[in-house]
């Protein structure tokens, strides 16, 4: 192990010894990211130039330049990235053969990361936020309109979507069924089959999203309404079941009232928010269906 770069400023010593070490290794593991020294609200961010706020959501430029030198010499490059919020890192994604985002993992974080990198554990985490490609993809801070805010209203393609995360095995969703309410004020039941089609035992996070296709006001493109973890051996399947209660289908009308409107709804069950970007990154194809409130 050698420290190759400072947190957010260029190295004062110009000697580069880490590129040679990367070239000599079968796999180079680069640990990048930000820390509580430059982001936070509890007084720990003593290296922050903006009182704990981040001026930009990208990775510090000096770390990107450091990684370019490693990439130029490494046979294989694994990047482990830390941080407490989304980091726009398209350059890192393009350079890395594998990318593991570990947030702030705590005292046992090193053991957990080691278990994943060496195959003693199968990753199953999912992103709780959207990772945009750039700060330019976000709306102005002064604009409180919801357009392009969070996965629910995002129009631009993100770097990594909400709910996304890969595994060492693969999963498949099939046989989705929707049982609409039998009367006014009833719940909707959604079921789907999850199958481990890969070669390793692993956990999948099956996620249920809802889209109101006939709302009288602007509503989210997708809204997460439930999720379930299933642990499956290779070749095994499990049926997941979700209940959408009436309150989960209500909208806020122009008068500020929460109301349940009639109309068509679409449901999705999959391993990430339903989007082309999720599929392009390797997420399982989601199962989808419809129901109508009358």
C-alpha positions in Angstrom: 0.0 0.0 0.0 1.2 3.5 -0.9 -0.5 6.8 -0.6 -0.4 8.4 -4.1 -2.5 11.6 -3.9 -3.6 14.2 -1.4 -7.3 14.6 -0.7 -8.1 17.7 -2.9 -4.8 19.4 -3.8 -1.8 18.4 -6.0 1.1 16.6 -4.5 3.9 18.8 -3.3 6.5 16.1 -4.0 6.6 15.5 -7.8 8.2 12.1 -7.7 5.8 9.4 -9.1 6.5 6.0 -7.6 2.9 4.6 -7.7 2.7 4.2 -11.5 5.6 1.7 -11.4 3.9 -0.2 -8.6 0.7 -0.4 -10.6 2.5 -1.7 -13.6 4.1 -4.5 -11.6 0.9 -5.7 -10.1 -1.7 -8.1 -11.7 -4.4 -5.8 -10.4 -4.1 -2.3 -9.0 -6.7 -1.1 -6.4 -7.0 2.6 -6.2 -8.9 4.1 -3.2 -10.4 7.5 -4.1 -13.2 9.8 -2.9 -13.9 12.4 -0.3 -14.0 12.3 3.4 -15.5 14.1 6.4 -12.5 16.5 6.3 -14.1 18.3 3.3 -17.8 17.6 3.6 -20.0 17.6 6.7 -22.0 19.6 9.1 -20.7 18.6 12.6 -17.4 20.4 12.7 -15.2 17.6 11.3 -14.8 19.2 7.9 -11.7 21.2 8.9 -10.2 21.0 5.4 -13.3 22.4 3.7 -13.0 25.7 1.9 -16.8 26.2 2.1 -17.7 25.4 5.8 -18.5 21.8 5.1 -20.3 22.3 1.8 -19.0 20.9 -1.5 -18.4 23.5 -4.2 -18.7 20.7 -6.9 -20.1 17.2 -6.9 -17.3 15.9 -8.9 -14.2 14.0 -7.7 -11.3 16.4 -6.8 -9.4 17.1 -10.0 -6.0 16.0 -8.5 -7.5 12.5 -7.8 -8.7 12.2 -11.4 -5.2 13.1 -12.7 -3.7 10.5 -10.2 -6.0 7.8 -11.5 -5.1 8.6 -15.2 -1.5 7.8 -14.3 -2.5 4.6 -12.7 -4.7 3.6 -15.6 -1.9 4.2 -18.1 0.3 1.6 -16.4 -2.1 -0.9 -14.7 -3.1 -4.2 -16.3 -6.4 -4.2 -14.4 -7.7 -1.4 -12.3 -10.3 -1.6 -9.5 -11.5 1.6 -7.9 -12.9 1.8 -4.4 -14.6 5.1 -3.8 -15.6 6.7 -0.5 -18.1 9.5 0.2 -21.2 10.5 2.0 -23.2 11.7 -1.0 -23.4 11.3 -4.8 -20.1 11.9 -6.7 -20.2 12.8 -10.4 -17.3 10.6 -11.7 -17.8 9.7 -15.4 -14.0 9.7 -15.9 -13.5 7.2 -13.1 -16.2 4.9 -14.6 -14.6 5.0 -18.0 -11.1 4.2 -16.6 -12.0 1.5 -14.0 -12.4 -2.2 -14.8 -14.5 -2.4 -11.6 -16.0 0.3 -9.3 -17.1 -0.2 -5.7 -18.7 2.7 -3.9 -18.4 2.1 -0.2 -19.7 5.4 1.4 -18.2 5.8 4.9 -17.9 2.2 5.9 -16.8 2.5 9.5 -14.3 0.4 11.5 -15.1 -2.9 9.8 -15.2 -1.3 6.4 -11.8 -2.6 5.4 -12.8 -6.2 6.1 -16.1 -5.8 4.2 -14.3 -4.3 1.2 -11.7 -7.1 1.3 -14.4 -9.7 1.4 -16.1 -8.3 -1.7 -12.9 -7.7 -3.7 -11.6 -11.2 -3.0 -14.9 -13.0 -3.6 -15.7 -14.0 0.0 -18.9 -12.0 -0.2 -21.3 -11.1 -3.0 -22.2 -7.4 -3.2 -25.9 -6.6 -2.9 -26.1 -2.9 -2.1 -28.3 -0.5 -4.0 -27.9 3.3 -4.5 -30.2 5.3 -2.3 -29.7 8.4 -4.4 -29.1 9.2 -8.1 -25.5 9.9 -9.3 -25.7 12.6 -12.0 -23.0 12.8 -14.7 -22.2 16.4 -13.8 -23.4 19.3 -11.6 -24.6 20.8 -14.9 -27.3 18.2 -15.0 -28.9 19.5 -11.8 -31.4 22.4 -11.7 -30.3 25.8 -10.2 -30.3 25.8 -6.4 -32.5 28.9 -6.4 -35.2 27.1 -8.5 -37.5 25.0 -6.3 -39.3 23.4 -9.2 -39.1 19.6 -9.1 -37.9 19.1 -12.7 -34.7 17.0 -12.8 -34.7 16.6 -9.0 -34.1 13.0 -7.8 -35.0 9.9 -9.7 -38.7 10.8 -9.5 -38.4 13.7 -11.9 -35.0 13.2 -13.6 -35.2 13.8 -17.4 -31.4 13.7 -18.1 -29.7 10.3 -18.2 -27.7 9.8 -14.9 -24.4 8.2 -14.5 -25.8 5.7 -12.0 -29.5 5.5 -11.4 -31.4 5.3 -8.1 -31.7 1.8 -6.8 -28.8 0.5 -9.0 -26.2 -2.0 -7.9 -24.5 -5.0 -9.5 -23.8 -8.5 -8.1 -21.4 -11.3 -8.9 -24.4 -13.3 -10.0 -27.4 -12.4 -12.2 -31.1 -12.3 -11.6 -34.2 -12.5 -13.8 -37.8 -11.1 -13.2 -40.8 -12.9 -14.7 -44.4 -13.8 -14.4 -45.7 -10.5 -13.0 -49.3 -10.4 -11.9 -51.4 -7.5 -10.7 -54.6 -8.0 -8.7 -56.5 -4.7 -8.8 -58.8 -3.7 -5.9 -62.2 -5.4 -5.8 -63.9 -2.2 -4.7 -63.5 1.5 -3.8 -60.6 2.0 -1.4 -59.0 -1.4 -1.8 -55.4 -2.3 -2.1 -53.5 -3.6 -5.2 -51.4 -6.7 -5.0 -48.4 -7.2 -7.2 -46.4 -10.4 -7.5 -43.3 -11.4 -9.5 -40.9 -14.3 -9.7 -37.2 -13.6 -9.1 -34.7 -16.2 -10.3 -30.9 -16.4 -9.8 -29.7 -17.2 -13.3 -26.0 -16.9 -12.4 -23.4 -19.1 -10.8 -23.2 -17.8 -7.3 -25.5 -17.5 -4.3 -26.5 -13.9 -3.8 -29.0 -11.4 -2.5 -31.2 -9.4 -4.9 -33.2 -6.3 -3.9 -36.5 -6.5 -5.7 -38.0 -3.0 -6.1 -41.5 -2.0 -6.9 -42.1 1.3 -8.7 -45.5 2.9 -9.6 -46.4 5.4 -12.3 -49.7 7.3 -12.4 -50.5 7.6 -16.1 -53.7 9.6 -15.8 -53.0 12.1 -13.0 -54.6 15.6 -13.2 -51.4 17.2 -12.0 -47.7 16.7 -12.4 -46.6 13.6 -10.6 -43.3 11.6 -10.5 -42.2 9.5 -13.5 -41.6 6.7 -11.0 -42.1 6.3 -7.3 -40.6 3.6 -5.2 -43.4 1.9 -3.2 -41.6 -1.1 -1.8 -38.6 -3.4 -1.9 -37.7 -6.9 -0.7 -34.4 -8.7 -0.3 -34.3 -12.3 -1.5 -31.3 -14.6 -1.0 -31.1 -17.2 -3.7 -28.9 -20.1 -4.7 -28.0 -20.5 -8.4 -31.1 -21.7 -10.3 -33.5 -21.0 -7.4 -36.5 -18.8 -7.7 -38.7 -17.0 -5.2 -42.1 -15.2 -5.5 -42.1 -11.7 -4.2 -45.3 -10.0 -3.2 -46.1 -6.3 -2.7 -49.2 -4.5 -1.5 -50.0 -1.0 -2.8 -52.4 0.6 -0.3 -54.8 3.4 -1.4 -52.7 6.0 0.4 -49.7 5.0 -1.7 -51.7 6.0 -4.9 -53.0 9.3 -3.8 -51.8 12.6 -5.3 -51.8 16.2 -4.1 -54.2 18.3 -6.2 -54.1 22.0 -7.0 -56.0 22.7 -3.7 -53.3 20.9 -1.7 -55.6 18.0 -0.9 -54.5 14.4 -1.0 -56.9 12.6 -3.3 -57.2 9.2 -4.9 -58.0 9.6 -8.6 -59.4 7.1 -11.0 -57.3 6.1 -14.0 -54.5 3.9 -15.3 -51.4 3.0 -13.3 -48.2 1.2 -14.4 -46.1 -1.0 -12.1 -42.6 -2.2 -12.4 -40.7 -4.8 -10.4 -36.9 -5.0 -10.9 -33.5 -4.5 -9.5 -33.2 -0.7 -10.2 -35.4 2.2 -11.2 -36.8 1.2 -14.6 -34.7 3.0 -17.2 -32.6 2.4 -20.3 -29.6 3.5 -18.3 -30.2 0.8 -15.7 -30.3 -1.9 -18.4 -27.3 -0.6 -20.2 -25.3 -0.8 -16.9 -26.3 -4.4 -16.4 -29.4 -4.3 -14.2 -31.9 -7.1 -14.7 -34.8 -6.5 -17.2 -37.7 -5.4 -15.1 -41.2 -6.9 -15.2 -44.1 -4.6 -15.8 -47.8 -4.5 -15.7 -50.9 -2.2 -15.5 -54.1 -1.8 -13.5 -57.0 0.7 -13.6 -58.8 2.3 -10.7 -62.5 2.7 -11.6 
